[in-house]
Amino acid sequence: MFPSVSLLALGGALLVADGLPALNVEPGCRAAAKMGDSLSLDTSLRQCLADEKTARDELEKEWTQFSAALRERCVATTETGGNPSYVEVLVCLQMGRDAARMDKPSDRGRLRD
C-alpha cells in the first residue's frame, strides 16, 4: 500500500515539474472580493480573476526558466493551508530566482536583469 502512495506523490511532483498545474483560483478570489469594501463584489471578483489570468499567462511563458525544485516548492506552498493562487506562485518563483542571483557573485555586485 505504501509504495503506491509514494508513486502517487512522486507522480504529482513530476507533473508540477513538467508543466504548470491547474489551480482553482475562484474560491480565493471570491473570499478576497467579500473582504473588500471599495468596489462591488462582482467588480472585485472580476479584477481578482483577471489578475490570476495575467499571472497564469506569465507563468506559462516563464515556467521552464525556473528550476524544477523551485517550481515544486512554490506550488506546494500555494496549495498548503489556503486557496491556491497563480499570483502567489509567480511571486514565489520570482523571489526564489532573485535570491539565487544574489547568492552568485557578479561583476557589479547587484542583480542582473
C-alpha distances in whole Angstrom, upper triangle without the diagonal:
4,6,6,7,9,10,11,13,15,16,17,19,20,22,23,25,26,28,29,26,27,28,29,32,34,33,34,37,38,38,40,42,43,43,46,50,52,51,50,46,46,48,46,42,44,45,41,40,42,41,38,39,41,38,36,39,39,36,35,38,37,33,33,36,34,31,27,27,29,28,25,26,28,26,24,27,28,25,24,26,29,30,29,32,33,36,34,32,35,37,34,34,38,38,36,38,41,40,39,42,44,42,44,47,50,53,54,52,50,48,48,48
4,5,5,6,9,10,11,12,14,16,17,18,20,21,23,24,26,27,25,26,27,28,31,34,32,33,36,37,36,38,41,42,42,45,48,50,50,49,45,46,47,44,41,43,43,40,38,41,40,36,37,39,36,34,37,37,34,34,37,35,31,31,34,31,28,25,24,26,25,22,23,26,24,21,24,26,23,22,24,27,28,27,30,31,34,32,30,33,34,31,31,35,35,32,35,38,36,35,39,40,39,40,44,46,50,51,48,47,45,45,45
4,5,5,6,9,10,10,12,14,15,16,18,20,21,22,24,26,24,26,27,29,31,34,33,34,37,38,38,39,42,43,43,46,49,51,50,50,46,46,47,45,42,43,44,40,38,41,40,36,37,39,36,33,36,36,32,32,35,34,30,29,32,29,27,23,22,25,24,21,22,25,23,21,24,26,23,23,26,28,29,28,31,31,34,32,29,32,34,31,31,34,35,32,34,37,36,34,38,40,38,39,43,45,49,50,47,46,44,44,44
4,5,5,6,9,10,10,12,14,15,16,18,20,21,22,24,22,23,24,26,29,31,31,31,35,36,35,37,40,41,41,44,47,49,48,47,44,44,45,43,39,41,41,38,36,38,37,34,34,37,34,31,34,34,31,30,33,32,28,28,31,29,26,23,22,25,24,20,22,25,22,20,24,25,22,22,25,27,27,26,29,29,32,31,28,31,33,30,30,34,34,32,33,37,36,35,38,40,38,40,43,45,49,50,48,46,44,44,43
4,5,5,6,9,10,11,12,14,15,17,19,20,21,22,20,21,22,24,26,29,28,28,32,33,32,34,37,38,38,41,44,46,45,45,41,41,42,40,37,38,39,35,34,36,35,31,32,34,32,29,32,33,29,29,32,31,27,27,30,27,25,21,20,23,21,18,19,22,19,17,20,22,19,19,21,23,24,23,26,27,30,28,25,29,30,28,28,31,32,29,31,34,33,33,36,38,36,38,42,44,47,48,46,44,41,42,41
4,5,5,6,8,10,11,12,14,16,16,18,20,21,19,22,22,24,27,30,29,29,32,34,33,35,38,39,39,41,45,47,46,45,42,42,43,40,38,39,39,35,34,36,35,31,32,34,31,29,31,32,28,28,31,29,25,25,27,25,22,19,18,20,20,16,18,20,18,16,19,21,19,19,22,24,25,23,26,26,29,27,24,28,29,26,26,30,30,27,29,32,31,30,33,35,33,35,39,41,44,45,43,42,39,39,39
4,5,5,6,8,10,10,12,14,15,16,18,20,18,20,22,24,27,29,29,30,32,34,34,35,38,39,40,42,46,47,46,45,42,42,43,40,37,38,39,35,33,35,34,31,31,33,30,28,30,30,27,26,29,28,24,23,26,24,22,18,18,21,19,16,18,21,19,17,21,22,19,20,23,25,25,23,26,26,29,27,24,27,29,26,26,29,30,27,29,32,32,30,33,36,34,35,39,41,44,45,43,42,39,39,39
4,5,5,6,9,10,11,13,14,15,17,18,15,17,18,20,23,26,26,26,29,31,31,32,35,36,37,39,42,44,43,42,39,38,39,37,34,35,35,32,30,32,31,28,28,30,28,25,28,28,25,24,27,26,23,23,26,23,21,18,18,20,18,15,17,19,16,15,18,19,17,18,20,22,22,20,23,23,26,25,22,25,27,25,24,28,29,26,28,32,31,30,33,35,34,35,39,41,45,45,43,42,39,39,38
4,5,5,6,9,10,11,13,14,16,17,14,17,17,20,22,25,25,25,28,29,29,30,33,34,35,37,41,42,41,41,37,37,38,36,33,34,34,30,29,31,30,26,27,29,26,24,26,27,23,23,26,25,21,21,24,21,19,15,15,17,15,12,14,16,14,12,15,17,14,15,18,20,20,18,21,21,24,22,20,23,25,22,22,25,26,23,25,28,28,27,30,32,31,32,36,38,42,42,40,38,35,36,35
4,5,5,6,9,10,11,12,14,16,15,17,19,21,24,27,27,27,30,32,31,32,35,37,37,39,43,44,43,43,39,39,40,37,35,35,35,32,30,32,31,27,28,29,26,24,26,26,22,22,25,23,19,19,22,19,17,13,13,16,14,11,14,16,14,13,17,18,16,17,20,22,22,20,22,22,25,23,20,23,25,22,21,25,25,22,24,27,27,25,28,31,29,30,34,36,40,41,38,37,34,34,34
4,5,5,6,9,10,10,12,14,13,15,17,20,23,25,26,26,29,30,31,32,34,36,37,38,42,43,42,41,38,38,38,36,33,34,34,31,29,30,29,26,26,28,25,22,24,25,21,20,23,22,18,18,21,19,17,14,14,17,15,12,15,17,14,14,18,18,16,18,21,22,22,20,21,21,24,23,20,22,25,22,21,25,26,24,25,28,28,27,30,32,31,32,36,37,41,42,40,38,35,35,34
4,5,5,6,9,10,11,12,10,12,13,16,19,22,22,22,25,27,27,28,31,32,33,35,38,39,38,38,35,34,35,32,30,30,30,27,25,27,26,22,23,25,22,19,22,22,18,18,21,20,16,17,20,18,16,12,13,15,12,9,12,14,11,10,14,15,13,14,18,19,18,16,18,18,21,19,16,19,22,19,19,22,23,21,23,26,26,25,28,30,30,31,35,36,40,40,38,36,33,33,32
4,5,5,6,9,10,11,10,13,15,18,20,23,24,23,26,28,28,28,31,33,33,35,39,40,38,39,36,35,35,33,30,31,31,27,26,27,26,22,23,24,21,19,21,21,17,18,20,18,15,15,17,15,13,9,9,11,9,7,10,12,10,9,13,14,13,14,18,19,19,16,18,17,20,18,15,18,20,17,16,20,21,18,20,23,23,22,25,27,26,27,31,33,36,37,35,33,30,30,29
4,5,5,6,9,11,11,14,16,19,22,25,26,25,28,30,30,31,33,35,36,37,41,42,40,40,37,37,37,35,32,32,32,29,27,28,27,23,23,25,22,19,21,21,17,17,19,18,14,13,16,14,12,9,10,13,11,9,12,14,12,12,16,17,16,18,22,22,22,19,20,19,22,20,17,19,21,19,17,21,22,20,20,24,24,22,25,28,27,28,31,33,36,37,35,34,30,30,29
4,5,5,6,8,7,11,13,16,19,22,23,23,25,27,28,28,31,33,34,35,38,39,38,37,35,34,34,32,29,29,29,26,24,25,24,21,20,22,19,16,18,19,15,14,17,16,13,13,16,15,14,10,12,14,11,9,13,14,11,12,16,16,14,17,21,21,20,16,17,16,19,19,15,17,20,18,17,20,22,20,21,24,25,24,26,29,28,29,33,34,37,38,36,34,31,30,29
4,5,6,6,6,10,11,15,17,20,21,21,23,25,26,26,28,31,31,32,36,36,35,35,32,32,32,29,27,27,27,24,22,23,21,18,18,19,16,14,16,16,12,12,15,14,10,11,14,12,11,8,10,10,7,6,10,10,8,9,12,12,12,15,18,18,17,14,14,13,16,15,12,14,17,15,13,17,18,16,17,21,21,20,23,26,25,26,30,31,34,35,33,31,27,27,26
4,6,8,9,13,15,18,20,23,25,24,26,28,29,29,31,34,34,35,38,39,38,38,35,35,34,32,30,30,29,26,24,25,23,20,20,21,18,16,17,17,13,13,15,13,9,9,11,10,8,5,8,9,6,6,10,11,10,11,14,15,15,17,21,21,20,17,17,15,18,17,13,15,17,15,13,16,18,15,16,19,20,19,21,24,23,24,27,28,32,33,31,29,26,25,24
4,7,9,12,15,19,20,24,25,25,26,29,30,30,32,35,35,36,40,40,38,38,36,35,34,33,30,29,29,27,24,25,24,21,20,21,18,15,16,16,13,12,13,13,9,8,12,11,11,8,11,12,9,10,14,14,12,14,17,17,17,20,24,24,22,19,19,16,19,19,15,16,19,18,15,18,20,18,18,22,23,21,23,26,26,26,30,30,33,34,33,31,28,26,25
4,6,9,12,16,17,21,23,22,23,26,27,27,29,32,32,33,36,37,35,35,32,31,31,29,27,26,26,23,21,21,20,17,16,17,15,12,13,13,10,8,11,11,7,8,12,11,12,10,13,13,9,10,14,13,11,14,17,16,16,19,22,22,20,16,16,13,16,17,13,14,17,16,14,17,20,18,18,21,23,22,23,27,27,27,31,31,34,34,33,31,27,26,24
4,7,9,13,14,17,19,19,19,22,24,23,25,28,29,29,33,33,31,31,29,28,27,25,23,22,22,19,17,18,17,13,13,14,12,8,10,11,7,7,10,10,7,9,12,11,13,11,13,13,9,10,13,11,9,12,14,13,13,17,20,19,17,13,12,10,13,13,10,11,15,14,12,15,18,17,17,20,22,21,23,26,26,27,31,31,34,34,33,30,26,25,23
4,6,10,12,15,17,16,18,20,21,22,24,26,27,28,31,32,30,30,27,26,26,24,22,22,22,19,17,18,17,13,13,15,13,10,12,13,10,10,14,14,10,13,16,14,15,13,14,14,10,10,13,11,8,11,13,11,11,14,17,16,14,11,11,9,13,13,10,12,16,15,14,17,19,18,19,22,24,23,25,28,28,30,33,34,37,37,35,32,29,28,27
4,7,9,12,14,14,15,18,19,20,21,24,25,26,29,30,28,27,25,23,24,22,19,19,19,17,14,16,15,12,12,14,13,9,12,14,12,11,15,16,13,16,18,17,19,16,18,17,13,13,16,14,10,13,15,12,11,15,17,15,13,10,10,9,13,14,12,14,17,17,16,19,21,21,22,25,26,26,28,31,31,33,36,36,40,39,38,35,31,31,29
4,6,9,10,10,12,14,15,16,18,20,21,22,26,27,25,25,22,21,21,19,16,17,17,14,12,14,14,10,11,14,12,9,13,15,12,13,17,17,15,18,20,18,20,18,19,17,14,14,15,13,9,11,13,9,9,12,14,12,9,6,7,7,11,11,10,13,15,15,16,18,20,20,22,24,25,26,28,30,31,33,36,36,40,39,37,34,31,31,29
4,6,7,8,10,11,13,14,16,17,19,20,24,25,23,22,19,18,19,17,14,15,16,13,11,14,14,10,11,15,13,12,15,17,15,16,20,20,18,21,23,22,23,21,22,21,17,17,18,16,12,14,15,11,10,13,14,11,8,7,8,9,12,13,13,15,17,18,19,21,23,23,25,27,28,29,31,33,34,36,39,40,43,42,40,37,34,34,31
4,6,5,6,9,10,11,12,15,16,17,20,21,19,19,16,15,16,14,11,12,12,9,7,11,10,7,9,12,11,10,14,16,15,16,19,20,18,22,23,22,23,22,23,21,18,18,18,15,13,15,14,11,11,13,14,11,7,6,6,8,10,11,12,14,15,16,18,20,21,22,24,25,27,28,30,31,33,35,38,38,41,40,38,35,32,32,30
4,5,5,6,9,10,10,12,14,15,18,20,17,16,13,12,14,12,8,10,11,9,7,11,11,9,11,14,14,13,16,18,18,19,22,23,22,25,27,25,27,26,26,24,21,22,22,19,17,18,18,14,14,16,16,12,9,9,9,11,13,14,15,17,19,20,21,23,24,26,27,29,30,32,33,35,36,38,41,42,44,43,41,38,35,35,33
4,5,5,6,9,10,11,13,15,18,20,18,17,13,13,15,13,10,12,14,11,10,14,14,12,14,17,17,16,19,21,20,22,25,25,24,27,29,27,28,27,27,25,22,22,22,19,17,18,17,13,13,14,13,10,7,9,10,13,14,15,16,18,20,20,22,24,25,26,28,30,31,32,34,35,37,39,42,43,46,44,42,39,36,37,35
4,5,5,6,9,10,11,13,16,18,17,16,13,14,15,12,9,12,12,9,9,13,12,10,13,16,15,15,18,19,19,21,23,23,22,26,27,25,27,25,25,23,21,21,20,17,15,16,15,11,11,13,12,8,5,7,7,11,11,11,14,16,16,17,20,21,22,23,26,27,27,30,31,32,34,36,39,40,43,41,39,36,33,34,32
4,5,5,6,9,10,11,14,15,14,13,10,10,11,8,6,8,9,6,6,10,10,9,12,14,14,14,17,19,18,20,23,23,23,26,27,26,28,27,27,25,22,23,22,19,18,19,18,14,15,16,15,12,9,10,9,11,11,12,15,16,17,19,21,22,23,25,26,27,29,31,32,33,35,37,40,40,43,41,39,36,33,34,31
4,5,5,6,9,10,13,15,13,12,8,9,11,8,6,9,11,8,9,13,13,12,15,17,17,18,21,22,22,24,26,27,26,30,31,29,31,30,30,28,26,26,25,22,20,21,20,17,17,18,17,13,10,12,12,15,15,16,18,20,21,22,24,25,26,28,30,31,32,34,36,37,38,41,44,44,47,45,43,40,37,37,35
4,5,5,7,9,12,15,14,13,10,12,13,10,9,12,13,10,12,15,15,14,17,19,18,19,22,24,23,25,28,28,27,31,31,30,31,30,30,27,25,25,24,21,20,21,19,15,16,16,14,11,9,12,12,16,15,15,18,20,20,21,24,25,25,27,30,30,31,33,35,36,37,40,43,43,46,44,42,39,36,37,35
4,5,5,7,10,12,12,12,9,11,12,8,8,11,11,8,11,13,12,12,16,17,17,18,21,22,22,24,26,26,26,30,30,28,30,30,29,26,25,25,24,21,20,21,19,15,17,17,15,12,10,12,12,14,13,14,17,18,18,19,22,23,23,25,28,28,29,31,33,33,35,38,40,41,43,41,39,36,33,34,32
4,5,5,8,10,8,8,5,8,8,5,5,9,9,8,10,13,13,13,16,18,18,19,22,23,23,25,28,28,28,32,32,31,33,32,32,30,28,28,27,24,23,24,22,19,20,21,19,15,13,15,14,17,15,17,20,21,20,22,25,25,26,28,30,31,32,34,36,36,38,41,43,43,46,44,42,38,36,36,34
4,6,8,11,10,9,6,9,11,8,8,12,13,11,14,16,16,17,20,21,21,23,25,26,27,29,31,31,31,35,35,34,36,35,34,32,30,30,29,26,25,26,23,20,21,22,19,16,14,17,17,19,19,19,22,24,23,25,28,28,29,31,33,33,34,37,38,39,41,43,46,46,48,46,44,41,38,40,37
4,7,10,10,11,9,12,13,10,11,14,14,12,15,17,17,17,21,22,21,23,26,26,27,29,31,31,31,35,35,33,35,35,34,31,29,30,28,25,25,25,23,20,21,21,18,15,14,17,17,20,18,18,22,23,22,24,27,27,27,29,32,32,32,35,36,36,38,41,44,44,46,44,42,39,36,38,36
4,6,7,8,8,11,10,7,10,13,12,11,14,16,15,17,20,21,21,23,25,26,26,29,31,31,31,35,35,33,35,35,35,32,30,31,30,26,26,27,24,21,23,23,21,18,17,19,18,20,18,19,22,23,22,24,27,27,27,30,32,31,32,35,36,36,39,41,43,43,46,43,41,38,36,37,35
4,6,7,8,11,11,9,12,14,14,14,17,18,18,20,23,23,24,26,28,29,30,32,34,34,34,38,38,37,39,39,39,35,34,35,33,30,30,31,28,25,27,27,25,22,20,22,21,23,21,22,26,26,25,28,30,30,30,33,35,34,35,39,39,39,42,44,46,46,48,46,44,40,38,40,37
4,7,9,12,10,9,12,14,13,14,17,18,17,20,22,22,23,26,27,28,29,32,33,33,34,38,37,36,39,39,39,36,34,36,34,31,31,32,29,26,28,29,27,24,22,24,22,24,21,23,26,26,25,28,30,29,30,33,34,34,35,38,39,39,41,44,46,45,47,44,43,39,37,38,36
4,6,8,6,6,9,11,10,12,14,15,15,18,20,20,22,24,25,26,28,30,31,32,33,36,36,36,38,38,38,35,34,35,34,30,30,31,29,26,27,29,27,23,21,23,21,22,20,22,25,25,25,28,30,29,30,33,34,34,36,38,39,39,42,44,46,45,47,45,44,40,37,38,36
4,5,5,6,8,10,11,12,14,15,16,18,20,21,23,24,26,27,29,30,32,33,34,37,38,37,39,39,39,36,34,35,35,31,30,32,30,26,28,29,27,23,21,23,21,23,22,24,27,27,27,29,31,31,32,35,36,36,38,41,41,42,44,46,49,48,50,48,46,43,40,41,38
4,6,5,6,9,10,11,12,14,15,16,18,20,21,22,24,26,27,28,31,32,32,35,36,35,37,37,37,34,32,33,32,29,28,29,27,24,24,26,24,20,18,20,19,21,20,22,24,25,25,27,30,30,31,33,35,35,37,39,40,41,43,45,48,47,50,48,46,42,40,40,38
4,5,5,6,9,10,11,12,14,15,16,18,20,21,22,24,26,27,29,30,30,34,35,34,37,36,37,34,32,33,32,29,28,29,28,24,25,27,25,22,19,20,19,20,20,22,24,25,25,28,30,30,31,34,35,35,37,39,40,41,44,45,48,47,50,48,46,43,40,40,37
4,5,5,6,9,10,10,12,14,15,16,18,20,21,23,24,26,27,29,29,33,33,33,36,36,36,33,31,32,32,28,27,29,28,24,25,27,26,22,20,20,18,19,18,21,23,23,24,26,28,28,29,32,33,33,35,38,38,39,42,43,46,45,47,45,44,40,37,37,35
4,5,5,6,9,10,11,12,14,15,17,18,20,21,22,24,26,27,27,31,32,31,33,33,34,31,28,30,29,25,24,26,24,21,22,24,23,19,16,17,16,17,16,18,21,21,21,23,25,25,26,29,30,31,32,35,35,36,39,41,43,43,45,43,41,38,35,35,33
4,5,5,6,9,10,11,12,14,15,16,18,20,21,22,25,26,26,30,30,29,32,31,32,29,27,28,27,24,22,24,23,19,20,22,21,17,14,15,14,15,15,17,19,20,20,23,25,25,26,29,30,31,32,34,35,36,39,41,43,43,45,43,42,38,35,36,33
4,5,5,6,9,10,10,12,14,15,16,18,20,21,23,24,25,29,29,29,32,31,32,29,27,28,28,25,23,26,24,21,22,24,24,20,17,17,15,15,15,18,20,19,21,23,25,25,27,29,30,30,32,35,35,36,39,40,43,42,45,43,42,38,35,35,32
4,5,5,6,9,10,10,12,14,15,17,18,20,21,23,23,27,27,27,30,30,31,28,25,27,27,23,22,25,23,20,21,24,23,20,17,16,14,14,13,16,18,17,18,21,22,22,24,26,27,27,30,32,32,33,36,38,40,39,41,39,38,35,32,32,29
4,5,5,6,9,10,11,12,14,15,16,18,20,21,21,25,26,25,27,27,28,25,22,24,23,20,19,21,20,16,18,20,20,16,13,13,10,11,10,12,15,15,15,18,20,20,21,24,25,25,27,30,30,31,34,35,38,38,40,38,37,33,30,31,28
4,5,5,6,9,10,10,12,14,15,16,19,20,20,24,25,24,27,26,27,24,22,23,23,20,18,21,20,16,17,20,20,17,13,12,10,10,10,13,15,15,16,19,20,20,22,24,25,26,28,30,31,32,35,36,39,39,41,40,38,35,31,31,28
4,5,5,6,9,10,10,12,14,15,17,18,19,23,23,23,26,26,28,25,22,24,24,21,20,23,22,18,20,23,23,20,16,15,12,11,11,14,15,15,16,19,20,20,22,24,25,25,28,30,30,32,34,35,38,37,39,38,37,33,30,29,26
4,5,5,6,9,10,11,12,14,16,17,17,21,21,21,24,24,25,22,20,22,22,18,17,20,19,16,18,21,21,18,15,13,10,9,7,11,13,11,13,16,17,16,18,21,21,22,24,26,27,28,30,32,34,34,36,34,33,30,26,26,23
4,5,5,6,9,10,10,12,14,15,15,19,20,19,22,22,23,20,17,19,19,15,14,17,16,13,15,18,19,15,12,10,7,6,6,9,10,10,12,14,15,16,18,20,20,22,24,25,26,28,30,31,34,34,36,35,34,30,27,27,24
4,5,5,6,9,10,10,13,14,15,18,19,19,22,22,24,21,18,20,21,17,16,19,19,16,17,21,22,19,15,13,10,8,9,12,12,11,14,16,16,17,20,21,21,23,25,27,27,29,31,32,35,35,37,36,35,31,28,27,24
4,5,5,6,9,10,11,12,14,17,18,18,21,22,23,20,18,20,21,18,17,20,20,17,19,22,23,21,17,15,11,9,8,12,12,10,13,15,15,15,18,20,19,21,23,25,25,27,29,30,33,32,34,33,32,28,25,24,21
4,5,5,6,9,10,10,11,15,15,15,18,18,20,17,14,17,17,14,13,17,16,14,16,19,21,18,15,12,9,6,5,9,9,7,9,12,12,12,15,16,16,18,20,21,22,24,26,27,30,29,32,31,29,26,22,22,19
4,5,5,6,9,10,10,13,15,14,17,17,19,16,13,16,17,14,12,16,16,14,15,19,21,18,15,12,9,6,8,10,9,8,11,13,12,14,17,17,17,19,22,23,23,26,27,28,31,31,34,33,32,28,25,24,21
4,5,5,7,9,10,13,14,15,18,19,21,18,16,18,20,17,16,19,20,17,19,22,24,22,19,16,13,9,10,14,12,10,14,16,14,15,18,19,18,20,23,23,24,26,28,29,31,31,33,32,32,28,25,23,20
4,5,5,6,8,11,12,12,16,17,19,16,14,17,18,15,15,19,19,17,19,22,24,22,20,16,13,9,10,12,11,8,11,13,11,11,15,16,15,17,20,20,20,23,25,25,28,27,29,28,28,24,21,20,16
4,5,5,5,9,10,10,13,13,15,13,10,13,15,12,12,15,16,14,16,19,22,20,18,14,12,8,9,11,8,6,10,11,9,10,14,14,13,16,18,18,19,22,23,24,27,27,29,29,28,25,21,20,17
4,6,5,8,10,11,14,14,17,15,12,15,17,15,14,17,19,17,18,22,24,23,20,16,14,10,12,14,12,10,14,15,13,14,17,17,16,19,21,21,22,25,26,26,29,29,31,31,30,27,24,22,19
4,6,8,9,11,14,15,18,16,14,17,19,17,16,20,21,19,21,24,27,25,23,19,17,13,14,16,14,11,14,16,13,13,17,17,15,18,21,20,20,23,25,25,27,26,29,28,28,25,21,20,17
4,6,5,7,11,12,15,13,11,15,16,14,15,18,19,18,20,23,26,24,22,19,16,13,13,15,12,9,12,13,10,10,14,14,12,14,17,16,16,20,21,21,24,23,26,26,25,22,18,17,14
4,6,6,9,9,12,10,8,11,13,12,12,15,16,16,17,20,23,22,21,17,15,12,13,14,10,9,12,12,9,11,14,13,12,15,17,16,17,20,21,22,25,25,27,28,27,24,20,19,17
4,5,7,8,11,11,9,12,14,14,14,17,19,18,20,23,26,25,24,20,19,15,17,17,14,13,15,15,11,13,16,14,12,16,18,16,17,20,21,20,24,23,26,27,26,24,20,19,17
4,7,9,12,10,10,13,15,14,15,18,19,19,21,24,27,26,25,21,19,16,17,17,14,12,14,14,10,10,13,12,9,12,15,13,13,17,18,17,20,20,23,23,22,20,17,15,14
4,6,8,7,7,10,11,11,12,15,16,16,18,20,24,24,23,19,17,15,15,15,11,10,12,11,7,9,11,9,7,11,12,11,12,15,16,16,19,20,23,23,22,20,16,16,15
4,5,5,6,9,10,11,12,14,15,17,18,20,24,24,24,20,19,17,18,17,13,13,15,12,9,11,13,10,9,12,13,11,13,16,15,16,19,20,24,24,23,21,18,18,17
4,5,5,6,9,10,11,12,14,16,16,18,22,23,22,19,18,16,18,17,13,14,16,13,11,14,15,12,12,16,16,14,16,19,19,19,23,24,27,28,26,25,22,21,21
4,5,5,6,9,10,11,12,15,15,17,20,21,21,18,18,17,18,16,13,14,15,12,10,14,14,10,11,15,14,13,16,18,17,18,22,23,27,28,26,24,21,22,22
4,5,5,6,9,10,10,12,14,15,19,19,19,16,16,14,15,13,10,11,12,9,7,10,10,7,8,12,11,11,13,16,15,17,20,22,25,26,23,22,19,19,19
4,5,5,6,8,10,11,12,14,18,18,17,14,13,12,13,12,8,9,11,9,7,10,12,9,10,14,14,14,16,19,19,20,24,25,28,28,26,24,21,21,20
4,6,5,6,9,10,11,12,16,17,17,14,14,13,15,13,10,12,14,11,10,14,14,12,13,17,17,16,19,21,21,22,26,27,31,31,29,27,24,24,24
4,6,5,6,9,10,11,14,15,16,13,14,13,15,12,9,12,12,9,9,13,12,10,12,15,14,14,18,19,19,21,24,26,30,30,27,25,23,23,23
4,5,5,6,9,10,13,13,13,10,10,10,11,8,5,8,9,6,6,10,10,9,11,14,14,15,17,19,19,21,25,26,29,29,27,24,21,22,21
4,5,5,6,9,12,12,12,8,9,9,11,9,6,9,11,9,9,13,14,13,15,17,18,18,21,22,23,25,28,29,33,32,30,28,25,25,24
4,6,5,6,10,11,12,9,11,12,14,11,9,13,14,11,12,15,15,14,17,19,19,19,22,24,24,26,29,31,34,34,32,30,27,28,27
4,5,5,8,9,10,9,10,11,12,9,8,12,12,9,11,14,13,13,16,18,17,18,21,22,22,25,28,30,33,33,30,28,25,26,26
4,6,8,7,7,5,6,8,10,7,7,10,11,9,11,14,14,14,17,19,19,20,23,24,25,27,30,31,35,34,32,29,26,27,26
4,7,7,7,5,8,10,12,10,10,13,14,13,14,18,18,17,20,22,22,23,26,27,27,30,33,35,38,37,35,32,29,30,29
4,6,8,8,11,14,15,12,12,16,16,14,16,19,18,18,21,23,22,24,27,27,27,30,34,35,39,38,35,33,30,32,31
4,7,9,12,15,16,13,14,18,18,16,19,21,20,21,24,25,25,26,29,30,30,33,36,38,41,40,37,35,32,34,33
4,6,9,13,14,11,13,16,16,15,18,21,20,21,24,25,25,27,29,30,31,33,37,38,41,40,37,35,32,33,32
4,7,10,11,10,12,15,15,15,18,20,20,21,23,25,25,27,29,30,31,34,37,38,41,40,37,35,32,33,31
4,7,9,8,8,12,13,12,14,17,18,18,20,22,23,24,26,28,29,31,34,35,38,37,35,32,29,30,28
4,5,5,6,9,10,11,12,14,15,17,18,20,21,23,25,26,27,29,33,33,36,35,33,30,26,27,25
4,5,5,6,9,10,10,12,14,15,16,18,20,21,22,24,26,27,31,31,34,33,31,28,24,24,22
4,5,5,6,9,10,11,12,14,15,16,18,20,21,22,24,26,29,29,32,31,29,25,22,23,20
4,5,5,6,9,10,11,12,14,15,16,18,20,21,23,25,28,28,31,30,28,25,22,23,21
4,6,5,6,9,10,10,12,14,15,16,18,20,21,23,26,27,30,29,27,24,21,21,20
4,5,5,6,9,10,11,12,14,15,17,18,20,22,25,25,28,27,25,22,18,18,17
4,5,5,6,8,10,10,12,14,15,16,18,20,23,23,26,25,23,20,17,17,16
4,6,5,6,9,10,10,12,14,15,17,19,22,23,26,25,23,20,17,18,17
4,5,5,6,9,10,11,12,14,16,17,20,21,24,24,22,19,15,16,15
4,5,5,6,8,10,11,12,14,16,19,19,22,21,19,16,12,13,12
4,5,5,6,9,10,10,12,15,17,18,21,20,18,15,12,13,13
4,6,5,6,9,10,11,13,16,17,21,20,18,16,13,14,14
4,5,5,6,9,10,11,14,15,18,18,16,14,10,11,11
4,5,5,6,9,10,13,13,16,15,13,10,7,9,10
4,5,5,6,9,12,13,17,16,13,11,9,11,13
4,5,5,7,10,12,16,16,13,12,10,11,13
4,5,5,8,9,12,12,10,9,6,8,10
4,5,7,8,12,11,8,7,6,9,12
4,6,9,13,13,10,10,10,12,15
4,6,10,11,9,10,9,11,14
4,7,9,7,9,10,11,14
4,5,5,7,8,8,12
4,6,8,10,10,13
4,6,8,9,12
4,7,9,13
4,6,10
4,7
4
